[in-house]
Amino acid sequence: MRAPTADAIVLTRDARGQEILAEFECSLVSLGLKHGDMVFANVAASARPSAEPNESNNTAVGTTQAPRESAMRVQQDAVDCELEHESGLIPRPRDTMCTHGARAMCEYCLPIEPYDAAYLEEHNIKHMSFQAYLRKVLSDHKIRGDISGAVPANFALPLEEPEYGVRPKCPGAHAPWPAGICSKCQPSAVTLQRQPFRMVDNVEFASRSVVDTLLEFWRVSRCQRFGLMYGRYEVSRDVPLGVKAVVEAVYEPSQGCEEDGVRVNVGPELDAEVARADAAAAACGMQLVGMVFTDLTPAAEPGKVLYRRHADSYFMTSLECRLAAYMQEQRPSACRWARAGRFGSKFVTCCVSGNADGGIDITAWQVSNSAQAMHRADLVVPSSVPSKMCVQEATATRYVPDVFYRYINEYKLSVTANAKPAFPIEYLLVTLTHGFPLEPHPAFRATEPFAVENRQHVHNVQTLGALKRHIVGALDSSERLALVLADFHLLVYMFGLDLLGAEEVAMIGRVVSEPMEAAQRAEELMAMSGWQTLVLMLREAADSELDPRGSVAAGSSAAGSSAAGTSATSSSAPAAAVSEPWACRHCTFVNEGSATSCEMCALPQD
């Protein structure tokens, strides 16, 4: 807001502004003022800013109203909006100490809040749910029960993510960082402690086939595997105001095959693959909810795996912690009670490893908001010791504040220690529970699964020939077609061909998301022109043009050319004069002598 001019200031003898002295440009003698008299200065009503912001007062209004207005525009997840309508109170039965009637309540049977410390300790809940934590924070502002209404006027939003970097726009009169720094833009010391809440409380796999499909690669190749989990967020009744991530499918992006780890190139190539998978998931009403990877080593005993992740070694490596922080930072959780419109992340991480019995088990966790802030400020780096995270050294462009953590020593005393040069990563972890439903009803229920993407290493390739056999063979029945289309890997491959329009993609999504009406939706799909064009192209194309034996590759570009009706070069060219079987120099598969390209990887012989 602009400062008032001299003409807009009125001098009065009382605070109410009733006895106006005179004009502003007058001497003290003429006003009859002497030493010790009290004068009140007020801004004239005509010069005061209006209630609605305009160009002249948008600075002051933006300072106080911008966080609240941005919070009102935040589009939260549906599960958060659903939980905001609930009071969260935990009912309690009648206690032996109760002396009242059946219609009354007392302190022994009154419902308790979802963040009650005694209840959490009794039910062994280490981290309260985020909505319970939000109710605890809002209770300090006298806001309880249903919080689905509008944010109160002139209410300071209570949630704010930690920030450990130098403040970018400092009001101090100095050069911006790294040329200058002051106490206003300098971050405070960081004290790591266990995060009391978690954004997601449980990870539920829709069916065991979701995990078995991922383990199938390891069983065949003994190489580890990385995948992105797609599903949805739902309300969890296991904890008060809880949220669970329901995993319906796992997409496996391009990656290197290693026996002792996974190698994924995080960058534009991965973003392009994730965008295709996101589009297929969005058509089915789903989204990216997390990532999963395997860490399995066969034991000497047949059918057993080594128990590597435990309390005496590590539960999560520092490199995995850094990757989880990066992925969570890329997918923040929208929150209208946060000043920045975002708070934490619902992105979860799962690891498939061995347990104490030699079997295969799953662990689920997230990294804390402090871990995300430290990654955002470039304060930490993975170390060679899996259970330790290193603190970066300060440079001319990187400011590293003091980092501390607290622990219980051998004398049962709480001690503060310096986190430099390294500290345990347990201070950055938030553990989750996981499980499977008692009565599974998966959205992707195909009985004859389509080939999984990016599995050329085990001679499992997605081709147009396989797509033709899946689709054309099921066109005689709408029920069978609906069952065939309920395959996430098939949808990602088919949508990647760019042969279907938006209407056909939306209808296929309804076939998956509406299982009770899947057959009817499949009939509507078969009557659509875009789908009929795809089926006609697949029927008219010869098998030699669609299978890897031909010269047309199984990629999306070659798929588009073959579907458009262009004849493959191998269909018109004479067969190569090769009489003996030959081994592919790319995947080592032994092909027939008459083949000009590899039957498995679809790459040419030369």
C-alpha positions in Angstrom: 0.0 0.0 0.0 1.3 3.5 -0.8 2.1 5.9 2.0 -0.6 8.6 2.5 0.2 12.1 1.4 0.3 15.1 3.7 -3.1 16.2 2.6 -4.6 12.8 3.6 -3.4 13.1 7.3 -5.8 14.6 9.9 -4.5 15.7 13.4 -6.9 15.4 16.3 -6.7 15.8 20.1 -8.5 12.5 20.9 -8.0 9.0 19.6 -11.6 8.8 18.2 -10.8 11.7 15.8 -13.7 13.9 16.8 -11.8 17.1 17.7 -9.9 18.0 14.6 -7.2 20.6 15.1 -6.6 22.2 11.8 -4.9 21.7 8.4 -1.7 19.8 8.3 0.5 22.8 7.2 0.2 24.8 10.5 2.7 25.7 13.3 2.4 24.4 16.8 1.9 27.8 18.2 -1.1 28.5 16.0 -2.7 25.2 17.0 -2.3 26.0 20.7 -0.1 23.1 21.5 2.6 23.1 24.2 5.2 20.7 25.4 3.7 17.4 26.6 0.3 17.6 24.7 -0.7 14.4 22.9 -1.7 14.6 19.3 -3.3 11.8 17.2 -2.7 11.4 13.5 -5.2 9.6 11.4 -5.7 9.0 7.7 -8.8 10.6 6.2 -11.6 8.3 5.3 -11.6 9.5 1.7 -7.9 8.5 1.4 -8.2 5.0 2.9 -7.9 2.0 0.6 -11.1 0.3 -0.5 -12.0 -3.3 0.6 -11.4 -4.6 -2.9 -7.8 -4.7 -4.0 -6.8 -2.5 -7.0 -3.6 -1.5 -8.6 -2.8 1.1 -5.9 -3.0 -1.3 -3.0 -2.3 -4.7 -4.4 1.1 -4.9 -2.7 -0.3 -4.9 0.9 -3.2 -7.1 -0.1 -0.9 -9.6 -1.8 1.2 -9.8 1.3 -1.6 -11.0 3.5 -4.2 -12.4 1.1 -2.0 -14.2 -1.5 -1.4 -17.4 0.5 -5.1 -17.7 1.4 -6.3 -17.0 -2.1 -3.8 -19.5 -3.6 -5.0 -22.0 -1.0 -8.6 -21.6 -2.1 -7.6 -22.4 -5.7 -5.8 -25.6 -4.7 -7.3 -28.8 -6.2 -6.8 -31.4 -3.5 -7.0 -35.1 -4.0 -10.4 -36.6 -3.7 -9.4 -38.7 -0.7 -8.4 -35.5 1.2 -11.7 -33.8 0.4 -13.6 -36.9 1.6 -11.7 -37.0 4.9 -12.2 -33.3 5.5 -16.0 -34.0 5.8 -15.4 -36.4 8.7 -15.0 -35.3 12.3 -12.3 -37.9 13.0 -13.5 -38.5 16.5 -12.9 -42.0 17.8 -15.9 -43.4 19.7 -15.3 -45.3 23.0 -17.6 -47.8 24.6 -19.1 -47.4 28.1 -16.4 -47.8 30.8 -16.6 -49.4 34.2 -16.1 -46.0 35.7 -19.2 -44.6 34.1 -22.1 -43.9 36.5 -24.5 -42.2 34.2 -27.4 -43.4 32.1 -27.4 -44.9 28.6 -28.0 -41.5 26.9 -25.3 -39.6 28.7 -21.5 -39.4 28.4 -18.6 -38.6 30.7 -14.9 -38.2 30.5 -14.4 -42.0 30.4 -16.6 -42.7 27.4 -16.5 -39.4 25.4 -15.1 -39.7 21.9 -11.4 -38.8 21.6 -9.5 -36.9 19.0 -7.7 -38.9 16.2 -4.3 -37.6 17.4 -4.8 -38.7 21.0 -1.3 -39.8 22.2 -2.7 -42.6 24.5 -4.7 -44.1 21.7 -1.8 -44.0 19.3 0.5 -45.7 21.8 -2.1 -48.3 22.7 -2.6 -49.3 19.1 1.1 -49.1 18.3 0.7 -46.4 15.7 4.1 -44.8 15.3 3.1 -42.2 12.8 -0.4 -40.6 12.9 -2.1 -39.9 9.7 -1.7 -36.6 8.0 -5.4 -35.7 8.4 -5.1 -36.4 12.2 -1.9 -34.2 12.3 -3.9 -31.5 10.5 -6.7 -31.7 13.1 -4.1 -31.4 15.8 -2.6 -28.3 14.3 -6.1 -26.7 13.6 -7.2 -27.4 17.2 -4.7 -24.8 18.3 -6.7 -22.3 16.3 -10.0 -23.5 17.8 -11.0 -25.4 14.5 -12.4 -28.9 15.2 -14.6 -31.5 13.6 -15.7 -31.0 9.9 -13.1 -28.9 8.2 -14.5 -29.1 4.7 -15.8 -25.5 4.8 -14.0 -22.5 3.4 -10.8 -21.3 5.1 -11.8 -18.6 7.7 -11.2 -15.0 6.7 -7.9 -13.5 7.9 -6.7 -16.9 9.0 -3.0 -17.6 8.8 -2.5 -20.9 7.1 -0.8 -23.2 9.6 1.2 -25.6 7.4 4.5 -24.7 5.9 7.2 -27.0 4.5 10.7 -26.7 5.9 13.1 -24.7 3.9 16.9 -25.2 4.4 18.2 -23.1 1.5 19.1 -19.4 1.4 16.0 -17.1 1.1 16.0 -16.1 -2.6 14.4 -12.6 -2.1 15.8 -11.1 1.0 14.5 -7.7 2.1 18.0 -6.8 3.5 20.1 -4.2 1.8 22.8 -6.4 0.4 23.7 -8.2 -2.8 21.8 -11.4 -3.5 23.3 -14.7 -2.6 26.1 -15.8 -3.1 27.4 -12.2 -3.2 25.9 -11.4 0.1 23.9 -12.9 3.0 22.4 -11.7 6.3 20.5 -13.2 9.2 17.2 -12.7 7.4 18.0 -14.9 4.4 20.3 -17.2 6.2 18.7 -20.6 7.0 18.5 -21.7 10.7 20.3 -24.7 12.0 18.6 -28.0 11.2 17.7 -30.5 14.0 16.6 -33.8 12.6 13.8 -35.6 14.5 11.3 -38.3 13.7 8.3 -37.0 11.7 5.2 -37.5 13.8 2.8 -38.0 10.8 2.8 -39.7 7.4 1.1 -38.7 4.2 0.1 -42.3 3.4 -0.6 -45.0 6.0 -0.9 -48.2 4.0 0.0 -49.7 0.6 -2.5 -52.2 -0.6 -1.8 -54.3 -3.7 -5.0 -55.0 -5.6 -4.0 -58.7 -6.2 -1.0 -60.9 -5.8 -0.5 -61.0 -9.5 0.8 -57.4 -9.4 3.8 -58.5 -7.4 4.2 -61.9 -9.1 4.5 -60.2 -12.5 7.4 -58.2 -11.2 9.0 -61.2 -9.6 8.7 -63.2 -12.7 11.5 -61.2 -14.3 13.8 -61.9 -11.4 13.0 -65.6 -11.3 13.9 -65.9 -15.0 17.0 -63.7 -15.2 18.1 -63.3 -11.5 18.4 -59.6 -12.3 16.7 -56.9 -10.2 13.7 -54.9 -11.5 12.3 -51.4 -11.1 8.8 -50.4 -11.7 6.3 -47.5 -11.2 3.1 -48.3 -9.4 -0.2 -47.0 -10.7 -3.5 -47.0 -8.8 -5.5 -44.6 -6.6 -5.7 -43.3 -3.1 -8.5 -44.4 -0.8 -9.6 -43.9 2.8 -8.0 -46.4 5.2 -10.1 -47.5 8.2 -7.2 -49.2 9.9 -6.0 -45.8 11.4 -8.0 -42.7 12.2 -8.4 -40.5 9.1 -6.0 -42.8 7.3 -5.1 -42.9 3.6 -4.0 -46.0 1.6 -2.5 -46.3 -1.8 -4.1 -49.1 -3.8 -1.7 -50.4 -6.4 -3.4 -51.9 -9.5 -0.5 -52.2 -11.9 3.3 -51.8 -12.2 4.9 -50.2 -15.3 8.5 -51.2 -16.0 10.4 -48.3 -17.7 13.6 -48.8 -19.7 16.4 -49.9 -17.4 19.6 -51.8 -17.2 19.7 -55.4 -16.0 21.9 -55.9 -13.0 22.1 -58.7 -10.5 23.1 -56.4 -7.6 20.9 -53.4 -8.3 18.9 -51.4 -10.8 20.1 -48.7 -13.2 17.5 -46.2 -14.4 18.3 -43.1 -16.4 16.3 -40.3 -14.7 15.7 -37.7 -17.4 13.7 -36.8 -20.5 13.6 -40.4 -21.7 12.1 -41.6 -18.4 9.7 -38.6 -18.4 8.4 -39.6 -21.9 7.7 -43.2 -20.8 6.0 -42.0 -17.6 3.9 -39.6 -19.7 2.6 -42.5 -21.8 1.9 -44.6 -18.8 0.2 -41.7 -17.0 -2.1 -41.2 -20.0 -3.2 -44.8 -19.9 -3.7 -44.7 -16.1 -5.7 -41.4 -16.3 -8.1 -43.0 -18.8 -8.8 -45.6 -16.2 -9.2 -43.1 -13.4 -5.8 -43.9 -11.8 -2.6 -42.1 -11.2 1.1 -42.7 -10.3 1.2 -43.6 -6.6 4.8 -44.8 -6.1 7.7 -46.9 -7.2 8.8 -50.5 -6.4 12.1 -52.3 -6.9 13.5 -55.7 -6.0 16.6 -56.5 -3.9 16.8 -60.3 -4.0 19.7 -62.7 -3.7 19.2 -66.5 -3.8 20.4 -68.3 -0.7 22.2 -71.6 -0.6 19.1 -73.4 0.3 16.8 -73.9 -2.7 13.7 -71.7 -2.7 15.2 -69.3 -0.2 16.6 -65.7 -0.5 19.1 -63.9 1.7 17.9 -61.7 4.6 19.8 -58.6 3.9 17.7 -55.7 5.2 17.3 -55.8 9.0 18.1 -53.7 12.1 21.8 -54.7 12.2 22.4 -53.7 8.6 20.0 -51.2 6.9 16.4 -51.0 5.9 17.0 -48.5 3.1 20.2 -47.3 1.5 21.2 -43.7 1.3 21.0 -43.8 -2.5 17.4 -45.2 -2.4 16.6 -42.4 0.1 17.9 -39.8 -2.3 15.9 -41.3 -5.2 12.7 -41.3 -3.0 13.3 -37.7 -2.1 13.7 -36.8 -5.8 10.5 -38.6 -6.8 8.5 -37.2 -3.9 9.7 -33.7 -4.7 8.5 -34.1 -8.3 5.0 -35.1 -7.1 3.9 -32.9 -4.2 0.6 -33.3 -2.5 -1.8 -30.4 -2.9 -3.1 -28.9 0.4 -5.3 -25.8 0.9 -4.1 -25.5 4.5 -0.5 -24.9 3.4 0.9 -21.5 2.6 2.5 -22.7 -0.6 -0.6 -24.8 -1.6 1.4 -28.0 -1.3 2.6 -30.1 1.7 4.6 -33.3 1.5 3.9 -36.0 -1.0 1.8 -39.1 -1.2 4.4 -40.9 -3.4 5.4 -44.2 -1.7 8.3 -46.5 -2.2 8.3 -50.3 -1.9 11.1 -52.8 -1.8 10.8 -56.5 -2.4 13.4 -58.3 -0.4 14.0 -61.3 1.8 12.7 -61.7 5.3 14.0 -63.6 8.4 12.4 -66.9 7.2 14.1 -66.8 3.8 10.9 -65.8 2.1 10.1 -62.8 0.0 8.5 -59.8 1.7 7.6 -56.2 1.0 8.6 -53.1 2.9 7.0 -49.7 2.3 8.1 -46.3 3.4 8.4 -42.6 2.5 11.0 -40.0 3.3 10.1 -37.1 5.5 9.4 -33.5 4.6 12.8 -32.7 6.0 14.5 -35.2 3.6 12.7 -33.4 0.7 13.9 -30.0 2.0 17.5 -31.2 2.4 17.4 -32.7 -1.2 15.9 -29.5 -2.5 18.6 -27.4 -0.9 21.3 -29.9 -2.1 22.5 -30.5 1.5 22.9 -34.3 1.4 24.6 -36.9 -0.8 24.6 -40.7 -0.6 27.5 -42.4 1.1 29.4 -45.7 0.5 27.9 -46.9 3.8 24.3 -47.9 3.0 22.8 -46.8 6.3 24.5 -43.3 6.4 23.7 -40.1 4.6 26.5 -37.6 4.1 26.1 -33.8 4.6 27.5 -31.8 1.7 30.5 -29.4 2.2 29.8 -25.7 1.9 31.0 -24.0 -1.3 31.0 -20.6 -2.8 27.5 -21.2 -4.1 26.1 -23.7 -1.6 25.3 -22.6 1.9 25.2 -25.5 4.4 23.7 -24.7 7.8 24.5 -26.6 10.9 22.8 -30.0 11.0 22.2 -31.9 14.3 20.3 -35.0 15.3 19.2 -36.4 18.7 19.7 -40.0 20.0 19.6 -41.9 23.2 23.0 -42.8 24.5 24.1 -45.8 26.6 23.0 -43.9 29.8 19.4 -43.6 28.5 19.9 -39.8 28.0 18.9 -37.7 25.0 22.0 -36.4 23.4 22.4 -33.9 20.5 25.1 -34.8 18.0 26.5 -33.1 14.9 25.3 -34.7 11.7 28.5 -33.8 9.8 30.0 -35.6 8.0 27.3 -38.4 8.1 24.2 -39.3 10.0 21.8 -42.4 10.1 19.1 -42.3 7.4 16.5 -43.5 10.0 15.9 -39.8 10.8 14.6 -39.3 7.2 12.4 -42.4 7.0 8.7 -42.8 7.6 7.6 -46.5 7.6 4.3 -47.6 6.2 2.3 -50.8 6.4 1.3 -53.0 3.4 -1.0 -55.8 2.6 -3.4 -57.5 0.2 -7.2 -57.4 0.3 -9.1 -60.4 1.6 -11.5 -60.4 -1.4 -9.5 -59.0 -4.3 -11.3 -57.2 -7.1 -8.5 -55.9 -9.3 -9.3 -53.4 -12.1 -6.9 -55.2 -14.5 -8.4 -58.7 -14.6 -7.2 -60.1 -17.9 -6.7 -63.9 -17.7 -4.3 -64.0 -20.6 -1.8 -61.1 -19.9 -0.1 -59.2 -22.6 3.7 -59.0 -22.8 5.3 -56.7 -20.3 7.2 -53.7 -21.7 11.0 -53.4 -21.8 11.7 -57.1 -21.3 13.9 -57.9 -24.3 16.5 -59.3 -21.9 14.3 -62.3 -21.3 13.0 -62.5 -24.9 9.6 -61.0 -24.0 8.8 -58.4 -26.6 5.6 -56.4 -27.3 4.7 -56.7 -31.0 1.8 -55.9 -33.2 1.4 -59.6 -33.9 0.7 -60.2 -30.2 -1.7 -57.2 -30.2 -3.6 -58.7 -33.2 -3.9 -62.1 -31.6 -5.2 -60.5 -28.4 -7.8 -58.2 -30.0 -8.9 -59.9 -33.2 -9.4 -63.2 -31.4 -11.8 -61.6 -28.8 -14.0 -59.6 -31.2 -16.7 -62.4 -31.3 -17.8 -61.6 -27.7 -18.1 -58.3 -25.9 -17.5 -60.0 -22.6 -14.2 -61.5 -23.9 -13.1 -58.2 -25.4 -13.7 -56.4 -22.1 -11.6 -59.0 -20.3 -8.8 -58.7 -22.9 -8.7 -54.9 -22.6 -8.4 -55.1 -18.8 -4.6 -55.2 -19.1 -2.5 -52.2 -18.2 0.5 -53.2 -20.3 -1.8 -53.8 -23.3 -3.3 -50.3 -22.9 0.0 -48.6 -22.6 1.3 -50.3 -25.8 -1.9 -49.7 -27.7 -2.3 -46.0 -26.7 1.4 -45.5 -27.6 0.6 -46.4 -31.3 -1.4 -43.1 -31.6 -4.1 -44.8 -33.7 -7.0 -44.2 -31.4 -8.8 -40.9 -30.8 -9.7 -39.4 -27.5 -13.2 -40.9 -27.5 -12.0 -44.4 -28.0 -9.4 -44.0 -25.3 -12.0 -42.7 -22.9 -14.3 -45.6 -23.7 -11.6 -48.2 -23.1 -10.9 -46.5 -19.8 -14.6 -47.0 -18.9 -14.3 -50.6 -19.8 -11.7 -51.0 -17.1 -13.1 -48.7 -14.5 -16.7 -49.9 -14.7 -16.5 -53.7 -14.4 -20.2 -54.2 -13.9 -20.9 -52.5 -17.2 -17.7 -53.6 -19.0 -19.5 -55.7 -21.6 -21.9 -52.9 -22.5 -19.0 -50.5 -22.8 -17.1 -52.9 -25.0 -20.1 -53.1 -27.4 -20.2 -49.3 -27.6 -16.4 -49.4 -28.3 -16.8 -51.8 -31.2 -19.3 -49.5 -32.8 -16.9 -46.5 -32.7 -15.2 -45.6 -36.0 -11.7 -45.2 -34.6 -11.8 -48.7 -33.0 -13.2 -50.2 -36.3 -10.3 -48.7 -38.2 -7.7 -50.2 -35.8 -9.3 -53.6 -36.1 -9.5 -53.4 -39.9 -5.8 -52.6 -40.1 -4.8 -55.5 -37.8 -7.0 -57.9 -39.8 -5.8 -56.9 -43.2 -2.1 -56.8 -42.2 -0.3 -60.1 -42.8 1.3 -61.9 -39.8 4.7 -61.5 -41.5 4.2 -57.7 -41.3 3.3 -57.7 -37.6 5.6 -60.4 -36.1 9.3 -59.7 -35.3 10.3 -62.1 -38.1 9.4 -59.4 -40.6 11.4 -56.3 -41.3 8.8 -54.0 -39.6 10.0 -53.4 -36.0 7.7 -53.7 -33.0 8.2 -50.0 -32.0 5.5 -47.4 -32.2 6.9 -45.7 -35.4 7.0 -49.0 -37.3 3.6 -49.9 -35.9 2.2 -46.7 -37.3 3.6 -47.4 -40.8 2.3 -50.9 -40.9 -1.1 -49.9 -39.6 -1.3 -47.2 -42.2 -1.2 -49.9 -44.9 2.4 -49.5 -46.1 3.8 -52.8 -47.2 6.8 -54.1 -45.4 10.0 -54.4 -47.4 10.4 -58.0 -46.4 7.1 -59.0 -47.9 8.1 -58.0 -51.4 11.9 -58.6 -51.2 13.2 -62.1 -51.7 14.2 -64.1 -48.7 17.9 -63.9 -47.7 20.0 -66.8 -48.8 20.7 -68.0 -45.3 20.4 -71.7 -44.9 21.8 -72.2 -41.4 20.4 -70.8 -38.1 22.1 -67.7 -36.9 22.5 -66.1 -33.4 21.4 -62.5 -33.0 24.3 -60.2 -32.0 21.9 -58.1 -29.9 20.1 -60.6 -27.7 22.0 -63.9 -28.6 18.7 -65.6 -29.6 19.1 -68.4 -32.2 16.9 -67.7 -35.2 15.9 -69.8 -38.2 18.0 -69.5 -41.3 15.2 -68.0 -43.4 14.7 -65.1 -40.9 16.1 -61.7 -41.8 15.5 -60.2 -38.4 15.6 -61.5 -34.8 12.4 -63.3 -33.8 12.8 -62.0 -30.2 14.2 -58.4 -30.3 13.0 -57.6 -33.9 16.4 -56.2 -34.8 17.9 -56.9 -38.2 20.5 -59.6 -38.7 23.2 -57.2 -40.1 
